[in-house]
Structures are given as C-alpha cells and as structure tokens.
Amino acid sequence: MTDARLTGANALTEVPLKRRLRRAERTRQVKALALVLPLLVFLLFTFAGPIAGMLWRAVDDREVRQVLPQTIAALADWDGKDLPDEKAFAALASDILAARASGIIAIAAKRLNYALNGFRTILTSTARNLKAQPEPGTARETLGKINPAWRERATWTTIKDAGGPVTGFYLLAALDLTRNVDGAIVAAASDQAIYRNVFARTFLISFSVTVLCLILGFPVAYLLATLPPGRSNLLMIFVLLPFWTSLLVRTCAWIVLLQSKGVVNDSLHWLGIIDEPLRLIYNRFGVCVAMTHVLLPFMILPLYSSMKAISPAYMRAAASLGAPPTTAFLRIYLPQTLPGIGAGSLLVFILALGYYITPALVGGAADQMISYFIALYTTETANWGLASALGAVLLLATLLLALVYGKLVQGQQVTGGMKN
C-alpha cells in the first residue's frame, strides 16, 4: 500500500516538473533571442535589406508606365503583329503632352533608350514638335509626320515591353540576351554583347588569384603550424600586417613597384637583365599580382587553422611504417588539410569576384571585372536596373559556389587521410 501511494505521488509531481523544465527552457531561449535581436535587426537593415532592394531593382520596370499610362493601357490588348490602332496613337499624344508639362518625359526616354538605341531622340523630338492634342482620327498621321519611327512596329513593341511593372529586360541584358519584335529571346547584337566575356574574365581572374594564393599560402601556413609558438606568433604578425594597412595604400604600392620606372624595372635594368622596361602594370599580370598580395592572408588563415589541428603523430606513424616523406605527405597530411584548402579557396574566390578598386587601379581596359561595370552603371550612367541585374547574376554565382562547397564538405570529417 505504501509503495502504491509513493508511485502515485511521483506521478503527480512528475508532470509539473516537466512543465517547469519546459518553461525554464523557453525562458532561456527568449533571453538568448533578446541578446541577439539587435544584431538581427542590424543585419536586416544593412545586409538583407540592401540585397532585397538590389534584387527588386533588377526586375522593377515602372518608369514608362508612370510617364505613359494611357499608352500602356491602350497597348494591353495589342497583339504586336501590325501597328496599333488609332486609339494607341491618341493615347501616346496625350501622354507626351502631359509628360512635357510635368517635365518627366526624360524618365521614359532614358528607359526606352536602353532597349532601342535612338528612342530618346524619338521621344524628345516628338515632345518638342507636338504642340497640341491631334484631332480625332489624325493622331497616327500627326505622329508619323513628326517622326517616321512611329510608323515602325519595333518602336511600339519597345514601349509595350517596357510597360512593367516587372520585367526580365535587365536580367536578359546581363546575359547578352534580348527580345526581338516577336517577343522571342535571342542573342543581343555583337556590339552590345559584352557581359558574358566580362563574367568569364571575372571568373578567370578570380580562379587564377585563388590558385596563386593556394600555391603561396600553403607553405606559409605549414611553416606557421609547425614552428614553435614564439616564432609562429612573430610570423603571424607579418601575415596579419596587411589588415592594418589600407587597401588603397597596398594597391598604390604595387603601382610604385611595377611601373616602367619603378623599383622592379630599375633593379632588373641595373643588374643587366633587361634593356627595356617590362610592362608589369596596367595589364592582367599586375591585376593578378596585386590581388594575390591583398587576398593571401584569407588563404593562409584557414589553412593554418586546419593544419594546427593535425597531430604530428600521424606523420610519425606513417614514417615508422616505412612510408617515404612524399607519400606520407600526399596520403596522410594533405587529405587532412582539405577542409582548410576548401574554406580558403572559397573565401578567396568569392572575395576576388567582387573586387573593384585593385583591378581599376592596376589593370588595363581589358582587365576590368564585372564590379567595374556595376560601379559604372550605378555612379555614372545611373542605370540601376542593369547594375542590379549584373549584381544579381554575380550573387547567384556566388551562392551556387557556396552551395557546391557545402555539399562537398557536408557530413565529412577528414582524419588521418580517412573519411569517417
């Protein structure tokens, strides 16, 4: 009887205890969330928000709709096979007169000129010469006399395609694609198809810099990981020293070193190795050298972290079993550094993809990366849509690389050359 009462009492006290534990766990989680909430808000407004804004600008297309609303509405049911009806011409004339009075005609002219060269002239000249709303039934003839381009189907197709509110125009342009008058996606004209080559150049330079950083950084990281702590810490200061120096200063230092009358050319000439100065700057060589110097610490540090965790006992065990040093290194030591190699390579490659200042200062016209064109369309031509589309393509490529890397290392732990 006593045992039964004790069992019943334990059952009664067990449920409230579980509830108290769950309540305490929820309280702990709420407190932890409150601690990181300022960081989450900061990231939302400074990281996620700008990226979302960039992605939206890549497909946003409301300029023409705001300036020519009646025209866009009149073209909604137009099949695009022939010229639109008289109603569309009259709506265009009314919109042009209203936009000229409001001073906003240039907004639509700029957007339409992106899609069809010369459209700015077509629209602005029509706005200057159109004095009043044409008489009913004469809008087609009136606009055609002002500018014959209004009698061409491509002109009206361009307006309809830019009717928004969203569009794929900028994303297609970022991939050297466009739509023809029939709405089919085709390759852009040869004089406008530049971005695929720029993306290929960007990836090639980034890959070259990553390989150079790996070749130069691996021995340095190995030396840091195997030296006694005193010497290792001293050398680590030199590895971290570039972080204390401005990127602009480091880049300008390479200009001083590599220019025609720079330190390198003068030294080679003094030694009698060359007769004429070598062209070491404002070309691909200068870009790769300067970017390798800037990004080298980002390769060394992940490698050092990975190598520091490798026990020397593995190499001693391989040597005691008769493995030559080269075989032991390739089969025992190197596989254990693969996580560090992958992390460092991914970090350097992604950072190199978005570099702007260094290629702009030490590279030539044929060495500018995609970041140069993003800056060009953002700050000089104010083509935010194309700049955002180029950035979106670059972001997608970066995310794909990160995803591939995550799939390669997911669930894999490398120890002693064996994967567990």
N, C-alpha and C positions, 0 to 999 in steps of 0.2 A: 504493500500500500504506500509506504514511504517513497519507494523508487518511482512509483507511478506519479505521485504528486510532484517529485523533483523533475521528472520528464516534462510534465505539463507546464511547470513554471519556466523551464528552459525554453520551451516552445513559445511561451508568451513573451519572454524577454528577447528572443532571437529576432523577431520581426522588427521591433522598434530599433534594435541595434543596427540592422541592415539599412533601415531608413536614415538613421543618423549618419552612418558612413557615407551613404549616397549624397545626403545633404552637405556633409563636410567636403566631399569631392567636388560637388557643384560650386560651392563657395570658393574653393581653391582655384577652380578653373575660371570663375568670374574675376577673381583678383588678378590672376595671370593675364587674362584678356585686358583688364583695365591698365595693366602696366605696359602692354604693347600697343594699346589703342592709339596713343599719339604717333607712334611710328607708322601704324597702318594708315592713319589719316594723312600723314606726311607723304607716304608713298603713293597714296591715291591721287593727291593733287599734284605731285611733282613727277610721277612716273607713269602710272596707269592713265591719268587724265590726258597728258600730252600725247601719249601713244594712241589713245582712242580718238583724240582730235585729229591726229595725222591720218589715221585710217578713214575717218569720216571725210576729210577733205579730199582724199583720193577718189571718192565716188560722188562727192557733192557737186551738183550742177544746177544752181538756181539763178544764175546771173541773167541768162537770156529770158527765162520765164518772168523774172521781175521787171525787165525792161520792155519786153514784147508779149504781154499776157494775152491780148486778143489774138495775136498771130498764132501763138502756140495752141490756143483753144480752137482756132479755125483749121489748123493743120492736124488736129487729133484724128479725124476720120480720113485723111488723105492717104491714098494707097501708094503714092510715090512713083507711079508709072508715068504719068503725064504732069504737066504743070497744074498747080492747084486752081480752084475756081476763083471767080471774081471776088467772092467774099473774103478769101485769104489776102488778096491784094489790098482790098479796102481796109482790112484789119491792120495790115502792116503799115499802111499810110497813116492810119490813126495812131498807132503805137509810136511811130517815128516822130510825129508832131508832138505827142505828149512827152516823149523822152527828151526831145530837143528843148522843150520848155522847162523840163525839170533838170536838165544838164546831166543826164545819166546815160546818154547814148553811147559814150565811150566804154561803159562797162560791158554792154553786149558786143560792141565792136571788137574789144580785146579778146573776149572768149571765142567769138566766131572766127576770128583770125587765126586762132590756134588750129582750128580744124581745116580751114581753107585759106590759103595764102591770098592776100588781097582783099579779104572781106572787110577789113577795117576801112579801106578806101571806098568800097561799095556802099557801106552803111553811112559813113560820114558825108560822102558826096551827095547821097540821096537826101540826108537830113538838111544839107545846106540849100539844095535846089528845090526841095518840096516846100512850096510857100503856103499851101492850104490843102484841106481835105479834098481829094478829087470828086467830081460829080459822080453820082451813082452810075455804075456801069462803065466808068472810064479809068478806074484805078490801075488795071493791068496795062493799059496803053500809056498812062501817065508815067508810071514807074519804069516801064520799058524804055521810054524816051530819055528819062533821066540817066539810066544806066542799063545797057543791054544785058547785064548779068542777071537781072530779074526775070529774063526770059529763059534762063537755063535751069534745068531740073536740079543740078548739083547744088545751086545756091539755096533752093528751098529745102532740099534734103539735109543740108548742113544745119539750117535753122531748126528743123524738126528733131534731128538727132540731139541737138543741144537744149531741147525743151525740158530736160530734167524730170523730177527733182534729183534723181540719181543717174549716174552714167558710168559706163565702162571705158569711156574715151581715154582718160588719163592712164588707166592701167594697160590698155592696149598700146598706147603710145610708148609706155615704159618698156614694152616688149617688142617694139618696132612693128606693131600691127595697127591696122586701121580698118574702117568700114568703107566700102565703095558705095556708089549711089544706089545700089540694090540692097544694101544692108548687110552684105556678106563680109566676113572678116578676111582681110587679105594682108599681104606684106606691105609695109609702108614703102614709099618711094626711096630710091637709093640715096638721095641727098638728105633724107630725114631719118634714115635707119642707122642710128649711131649707138643706141643704148646696149644692144646685145654685145657689141665689141667692147664697150666700156665695162659692162659687167664681167665679161671674160677677162679683160685686163685686170680688173679689180681682184678677181679670184686668183689669177695667176700671180700677181704681185704678193697677195696675202699668203699664198701657198709657198712661194719662194722665201719670203721672210720667215715663215714658220719653220721651214726646213733648215735655214741658216741658223735660226735661234736654237733649234734642237741640236745641230752639229756643234755649235759653240757652247751651248749651255750644259750639255750632258757631262763633259769632262769637268767643268767648273763645279757643278752640283756634286759630282762624285768626289772631287777633292774636298769640298766643304764637309761632306758627310763622313769622310774617313780621317780627316785631320784631327789632332787633339783639340779640345774645346777652346783653348786660348787662341791658337792660330785660326781656327774656324771662325770664331767670333770676329777676329780682326778682318779676315777676308769678307765676311758677311757685311761689314760696314761699307766696303767698296762696292758690293753688289747693290746695296740699298742707297748708295750715294746719289744715283740719278734721280731718285724720288724727291730729293731735296733741291733739285735744280729745275728751273722752268723748262718746259718742253721747247719753247721758242729759243731759249738760250742754247740748248743742246743741238737743235737743228741749225742755228746760225753758226755754231762752232764747226759743223761739218762743211758749211759753205767756205769758211776760212781755210779749212784744211785741204779741201778738194778743188778749189777754184784754180784757174790757169796759172796764176801767180801765187798759189797757196803753198802751204808748208810741204805737202806731199810732192808736188811737181818740182818745187825748188830743190828739195832734198835729192830727188832722183836725178835732176839735172846736174847738181853739184857732184854726185857720185859718178857721173858719166854714163848712166844707164839709158837716158833718153836725150835726144837732141831738141825735140819739140814738146811742148806741154801736152800731156794726155788729157782727154776730155773725160773728167771724172765726175762732173756735176751737171745738173740740168739734163739728166738722162736717167734711164732705168737703173743703171749701176748706182748712181747717187741715191736714188729713192730706196733701193734695197739696203744699201749700207746704213743710211741714216735710220730707217725704220727698224732694222735689226738691232742697232745700238739702243734705240728707245725701248723696244719691246723685250730685249734679252732678259731683264730681271723677272718678267712674268713667266718665262720658261724655267729659269733657274729655281725659283722658289718652290713650285710644285714638285719638281724633280728632287730637290733637296729634302722636302718633307717625305717623299716616298722612299728615298734611299736611306734616310735616317732611321726608318722603321725596320730596315732589313738587318737581321742579325748576322754578324760576321761568321757565326758558326756554320752557316750553310756553305760558304766558300771553303772553309777549312775542312768540312766533311767531304766535299767534292774532291779536294786535293788529296785527302787521306785515302780516298777510294781510287786514286790514280788518274783523275781527270786532269788534262792539261789546263793551264790558266785560261786559254782562249775558249776551250769547250766549257769549262766551269762558268765563265762569264756569260757565254751565249745561252747556255741551257739552264743555269741556276740563277744568276744575278739579274740578267736582263729581263726575263719574264716577270720578275717581282717589281720592276720599275715601270711596267706598262701602265698602271693607273696614273702614275706621275707624268709619263710621256703623253698619255691621252689628255689629261687635265691641262697640262701646259700647252700642248699643241692647240687644243680647242680654244683656250683663253687667248693665246697669241693670234690665232687666225681670226677670231671674232673681233678682237681689238683692231687688227690690221684692216679688216673690211671697212671700218668706218673712219679711217684716218683721213684727215683733210689738210692740216697745217703743213706737215712734213712733205708730202708729195707736192703741195702747191709751192713750197719754197725751193726744194732741191730737184724737182722734176721738170721735164720739158712738157711741151704741148701734148705729146703722145704718151705721157706717163701719168696723166691726171686720172684719178679714180672716181668712182661714182659719187663720192661725197662732194667732190668739186662741183659737179653738175647740180646736186641738191642745193648746195650753197648758192650757186649761180641763179637758179630759179627762185630761190627764197629771197635773196637780198637785192638782186639786180633787176630781173625781169618781172618779179612778183607773180610768177606762175605757180601759185601754191598748190594747185591740183596736180601738176606734173611732178613737182618736188615731193609731194606726199606720196604719189604713186611709186616713184623711184625708191623712196624710203620704205614703203610697204613691201615692195619686192625684196629689198635688202633684208628687212626684218623677217620675212618669210624664209629666206635662205638661211638666215642665222638660226631661226627656230628649228628648221629641218636638221641642221648640223647638230644642234644640241640634242634633238630627239634621237638621231642616229647614235650619238655618243652615249646617251642614256641607255639605249637598247643594248649597246655593246658591253657596257660595264654592269648592267643590272643583274644583281644577284650573283656576281662573280667575285670571288675573293682569291687573289693570287698569292700563294705562299710556297716558297721553295720550288718554284717552277711548276707546281702542280695546281690545278684549278679545283677548288672544292665546291 
